[in-house]
């Protein structure tokens, strides 16, 4: 039985670093849109929330093909805010625990199933793959202790899960929401973050085996 009460997919951003002229949610990954890959991971999640902004109508249409029951939340200030804002907006009316999943991320299906069954608060991380990675550090207990653009043991890719009462507004990133509550249990997963065109090419190859 799944422990997570709500899932928030944050896909309001422009995705300018990728350079494909569309929101990342709609890019093609081996015959399926990125958001379709993500929705398949959460097919058994009852409370699924998708935060939209840039090209919102197109994203809503794509999501509705597969999850007509999804709740759509608008981040109208998507040009000036980041994923932390979308997490906050998506979580406002969610369940007690809220899993955040970045709209430019793919997690191995087996690992995502494991995460959905975990209790409490946690932060997922992976071996470094991305060209423009955010790093995180761990203590001897396997807890996440900090984030950095310069150094760390592993790449912070997300997803993560917090109690709704711990999710505060920020105009910054999800890790800005997490930092006041560290240390938090860390969980290693197989994941691909898609920030640049090189990341996109890499994920095309990696997901062939998924």
DRENDO-1510 file (C-alpha; in Angstrom, 1 decimal, always signed):
<recs>
REC; n; res; u; v; w
REC; 1; UNK; +0.0; +0.0; +0.0 .
REC; 2; UNK; +1.4; +3.4; -0.9 .
REC; 3; UNK; +2.3; +5.7; +1.9 .
REC; 4; UNK; +2.4; +8.9; -0.2 .
REC; 5; UNK; -0.9; +10.8; -0.1 .
REC; 6; UNK; -0.3; +13.3; -2.9 .
REC; 7; UNK; +2.1; +13.7; -5.8 .
REC; 8; UNK; +3.0; +17.1; -7.4 .
REC; 9; UNK; +4.6; +17.2; -10.8 .
REC; 10; UNK; +6.2; +20.6; -11.3 .
REC; 11; UNK; +6.3; +21.5; -15.0 .
REC; 12; UNK; +5.6; +25.2; -15.2 .
REC; 13; UNK; +9.0; +26.3; -16.4 .
REC; 14; UNK; +10.2; +27.4; -19.8 .
REC; 15; UNK; +13.1; +25.0; -20.2 .
REC; 16; UNK; +15.3; +27.5; -22.0 .
REC; 17; UNK; +18.5; +25.7; -21.3 .
REC; 18; UNK; +17.3; +22.7; -23.3 .
REC; 19; UNK; +16.8; +24.7; -26.4 .
REC; 20; UNK; +14.2; +22.6; -28.1 .
REC; 21; UNK; +11.6; +25.5; -28.3 .
REC; 22; UNK; +9.0; +23.8; -26.2 .
REC; 23; UNK; +8.2; +23.0; -22.6 .
REC; 24; UNK; +10.1; +20.0; -21.4 .
REC; 25; UNK; +6.9; +18.2; -20.6 .
REC; 26; UNK; +6.2; +17.8; -24.3 .
REC; 27; UNK; +9.6; +16.7; -25.6 .
REC; 28; UNK; +9.7; +13.2; -27.2 .
REC; 29; UNK; +11.5; +10.5; -25.4 .
REC; 30; UNK; +11.5; +7.4; -27.6 .
REC; 31; UNK; +8.0; +7.8; -28.9 .
REC; 32; UNK; +6.3; +9.2; -25.7 .
REC; 33; UNK; +6.2; +12.7; -24.3 .
REC; 34; UNK; +8.2; +13.2; -21.2 .
REC; 35; UNK; +5.0; +13.9; -19.2 .
REC; 36; UNK; +3.5; +10.6; -20.4 .
REC; 37; UNK; +6.6; +8.7; -19.1 .
REC; 38; UNK; +6.0; +10.5; -15.7 .
REC; 39; UNK; +2.3; +9.8; -15.6 .
REC; 40; UNK; +2.9; +6.1; -16.1 .
REC; 41; UNK; +5.0; +6.1; -13.0 .
REC; 42; UNK; +2.1; +7.5; -11.0 .
REC; 43; UNK; -0.7; +5.5; -12.6 .
REC; 44; UNK; -1.8; +4.1; -9.2 .
REC; 45; UNK; -1.6; +7.5; -7.3 .
REC; 46; UNK; -5.0; +8.8; -6.5 .
REC; 47; UNK; -4.2; +12.4; -5.8 .
REC; 48; UNK; -2.0; +13.6; -8.7 .
REC; 49; UNK; -1.4; +17.3; -9.1 .
REC; 50; UNK; +0.3; +18.9; -12.1 .
REC; 51; UNK; +1.6; +22.4; -11.8 .
REC; 52; UNK; +1.6; +24.2; -15.2 .
REC; 53; UNK; +2.6; +27.6; -16.5 .
REC; 54; UNK; +4.5; +27.9; -19.8 .
REC; 55; UNK; +2.4; +26.4; -22.7 .
REC; 56; UNK; -0.1; +25.4; -20.0 .
REC; 57; UNK; -2.9; +24.6; -22.5 .
REC; 58; UNK; -0.8; +22.1; -24.4 .
REC; 59; UNK; +0.4; +20.4; -21.2 .
REC; 60; UNK; -3.2; +20.2; -19.9 .
REC; 61; UNK; -4.3; +18.5; -23.1 .
REC; 62; UNK; -1.4; +16.0; -23.0 .
REC; 63; UNK; -2.0; +15.1; -19.4 .
REC; 64; UNK; -5.7; +14.8; -19.8 .
REC; 65; UNK; -5.2; +12.1; -22.5 .
REC; 66; UNK; -3.8; +9.8; -19.8 .
REC; 67; UNK; -5.0; +11.2; -16.4 .
REC; 68; UNK; -8.3; +13.1; -16.9 .
REC; 69; UNK; -8.6; +13.0; -13.1 .
REC; 70; UNK; -5.4; +15.0; -12.5 .
REC; 71; UNK; -5.7; +18.2; -10.6 .
REC; 72; UNK; -4.1; +21.2; -12.5 .
REC; 73; UNK; -2.6; +24.0; -10.5 .
REC; 74; UNK; -1.4; +27.2; -12.3 .
REC; 75; UNK; +1.9; +28.9; -11.5 .
REC; 76; UNK; +1.0; +32.2; -13.2 .
REC; 77; UNK; +4.4; +33.7; -12.2 .
REC; 78; UNK; +6.4; +30.9; -13.9 .
REC; 79; UNK; +8.7; +33.3; -15.6 .
REC; 80; UNK; +10.0; +34.8; -12.3 .
REC; 81; UNK; +9.8; +31.7; -10.1 .
REC; 82; UNK; +11.3; +28.3; -9.9 .
REC; 83; UNK; +10.3; +24.8; -8.9 .
REC; 84; UNK; +10.0; +25.6; -5.2 .
REC; 85; UNK; +7.1; +27.9; -5.9 .
REC; 86; UNK; +5.3; +25.2; -8.0 .
REC; 87; UNK; +5.9; +22.7; -5.2 .
REC; 88; UNK; +4.3; +25.1; -2.7 .
REC; 89; UNK; +1.3; +25.9; -4.9 .
REC; 90; UNK; +0.7; +22.2; -5.8 .
REC; 91; UNK; +0.9; +21.2; -2.1 .
REC; 92; UNK; -1.5; +23.7; -0.7 .
REC; 93; UNK; -4.6; +21.5; -0.8 .
REC; 94; UNK; -2.8; +18.2; -0.9 .
REC; 95; UNK; -2.6; +15.3; +1.7 .
REC; 96; UNK; -0.4; +15.1; +4.8 .
REC; 97; UNK; +2.7; +14.1; +2.9 .
REC; 98; UNK; +3.5; +15.5; -0.6 .
REC; 99; UNK; +5.9; +14.0; -3.0 .
REC; 100; UNK; +7.5; +16.5; -5.4 .
REC; 101; UNK; +8.6; +15.3; -8.9 .
REC; 102; UNK; +10.4; +17.7; -11.2 .
REC; 103; UNK; +9.0; +18.0; -14.7 .
REC; 104; UNK; +12.4; +17.5; -16.3 .
REC; 105; UNK; +13.1; +14.2; -14.5 .
REC; 106; UNK; +12.9; +10.5; -15.3 .
REC; 107; UNK; +13.3; +7.9; -12.5 .
REC; 108; UNK; +13.7; +4.2; -13.1 .
REC; 109; UNK; +10.2; +2.6; -12.7 .
REC; 110; UNK; +11.4; +0.1; -10.1 .
REC; 111; UNK; +12.9; +2.9; -8.0 .
REC; 112; UNK; +9.9; +5.1; -8.3 .
REC; 113; UNK; +7.7; +2.2; -7.0 .
REC; 114; UNK; +10.0; +1.9; -4.0 .
REC; 115; UNK; +9.8; +5.6; -3.3 .
REC; 116; UNK; +6.0; +5.6; -3.4 .
REC; 117; UNK; +5.9; +2.9; -0.7 .
REC; 118; UNK; +8.3; +4.8; +1.7 .
REC; 119; UNK; +6.9; +6.4; +4.8 .
REC; 120; UNK; +7.8; +9.8; +6.2 .
REC; 121; UNK; +10.1; +12.5; +4.7 .
REC; 122; UNK; +12.9; +11.7; +2.4 .
REC; 123; UNK; +15.1; +13.1; -0.4 .
REC; 124; UNK; +16.2; +11.0; -3.4 .
REC; 125; UNK; +19.6; +11.4; -5.1 .
REC; 126; UNK; +21.6; +9.7; -7.8 .
REC; 127; UNK; +25.0; +9.3; -9.3 .
REC; 128; UNK; +26.1; +12.4; -11.2 .
REC; 129; UNK; +24.9; +12.3; -14.8 .
REC; 130; UNK; +23.7; +15.8; -15.6 .
REC; 131; UNK; +25.9; +18.5; -17.2 .
REC; 132; UNK; +24.6; +21.2; -14.9 .
REC; 133; UNK; +24.2; +19.3; -11.6 .
REC; 134; UNK; +23.2; +20.4; -8.1 .
REC; 135; UNK; +25.1; +18.3; -5.6 .
REC; 136; UNK; +24.2; +17.1; -2.2 .
REC; 137; UNK; +26.1; +15.8; +0.8 .
REC; 138; UNK; +25.4; +12.9; +3.2 .
REC; 139; UNK; +26.3; +12.2; +6.8 .
REC; 140; UNK; +27.3; +8.9; +8.2 .
REC; 141; UNK; +23.6; +8.0; +8.8 .
REC; 142; UNK; +22.8; +8.4; +5.1 .
REC; 143; UNK; +20.9; +11.6; +5.7 .
REC; 144; UNK; +21.1; +14.6; +3.4 .
REC; 145; UNK; +22.9; +17.5; +5.1 .
REC; 146; UNK; +23.3; +20.1; +2.4 .
REC; 147; UNK; +23.2; +21.2; -1.3 .
REC; 148; UNK; +25.8; +22.9; -3.4 .
REC; 149; UNK; +26.4; +24.0; -7.0 .
REC; 150; UNK; +30.1; +23.2; -6.6 .
REC; 151; UNK; +30.7; +20.0; -4.7 .
REC; 152; UNK; +29.0; +17.0; -3.0 .
REC; 153; UNK; +28.8; +13.3; -2.9 .
REC; 154; UNK; +26.0; +12.8; -5.3 .
REC; 155; UNK; +23.6; +14.6; -7.7 .
REC; 156; UNK; +20.4; +16.0; -6.3 .
REC; 157; UNK; +17.8; +15.2; -8.9 .
REC; 158; UNK; +14.7; +14.7; -6.8 .
REC; 159; UNK; +12.1; +13.6; -6.1 .
REC; 160; UNK; +11.5; +14.3; -2.5 .
REC; 161; UNK; +8.7; +14.0; +0.1 .
REC; 162; UNK; +7.8; +16.4; +2.9 .
REC; 163; UNK; +5.0; +16.9; +5.3 .
REC; 164; UNK; +2.7; +19.5; +3.9 .
REC; 165; UNK; +3.1; +21.6; +7.0 .
REC; 166; UNK; +6.8; +21.9; +6.2 .
REC; 167; UNK; +6.4; +23.3; +2.7 .
REC; 168; UNK; +6.8; +27.0; +2.7 .
REC; 169; UNK; +6.7; +29.5; -0.1 .
REC; 170; UNK; +9.9; +30.4; -2.0 .
REC; 171; UNK; +10.6; +31.9; -5.3 .
REC; 172; UNK; +13.6; +29.6; -5.6 .
REC; 173; UNK; +14.2; +25.9; -6.1 .
REC; 174; UNK; +12.8; +22.8; -4.3 .
REC; 175; UNK; +16.1; +22.5; -2.3 .
REC; 176; UNK; +15.4; +25.9; -0.8 .
REC; 177; UNK; +12.2; +24.4; +0.6 .
REC; 178; UNK; +14.1; +21.4; +1.9 .
REC; 179; UNK; +17.1; +23.1; +3.5 .
REC; 180; UNK; +15.4; +24.4; +6.7 .
REC; 181; UNK; +14.5; +20.8; +7.6 .
REC; 182; UNK; +17.8; +19.0; +7.1 .
REC; 183; UNK; +19.1; +16.5; +7.9 .
REC; 184; UNK; +16.5; +14.3; +6.0 .
REC; 185; UNK; +16.8; +10.6; +5.1 .
REC; 186; UNK; +18.5; +10.1; +1.7 .
REC; 187; UNK; +17.5; +7.4; -0.8 .
REC; 188; UNK; +19.7; +6.5; -3.8 .
REC; 189; UNK; +17.9; +6.0; -7.1 .
REC; 190; UNK; +18.5; +5.7; -10.8 .
REC; 191; UNK; +17.4; +8.9; -12.4 .
REC; 192; UNK; +18.1; +11.3; -15.3 .
REC; 193; UNK; +17.7; +15.0; -15.1 .
REC; 194; UNK; +17.1; +16.8; -18.4 .
REC; 195; UNK; +18.5; +20.3; -18.3 .
REC; 196; UNK; +20.6; +20.6; -21.5 .
REC; 197; UNK; +20.6; +19.1; -25.0 .
REC; 198; UNK; +23.4; +16.7; -24.0 .
REC; 199; UNK; +21.2; +15.5; -21.1 .
REC; 200; UNK; +18.4; +14.9; -23.6 .
REC; 201; UNK; +20.6; +12.8; -25.8 .
REC; 202; UNK; +21.8; +10.8; -22.8 .
REC; 203; UNK; +18.2; +10.1; -21.6 .
REC; 204; UNK; +17.2; +8.8; -25.0 .
REC; 205; UNK; +19.8; +6.1; -24.7 .
REC; 206; UNK; +19.3; +5.3; -21.0 .
REC; 207; UNK; +15.5; +4.9; -21.2 .
REC; 208; UNK; +15.8; +2.3; -24.0 .
REC; 209; UNK; +16.7; -0.2; -21.2 .
REC; 210; UNK; +13.7; +0.8; -19.0 .
</recs>
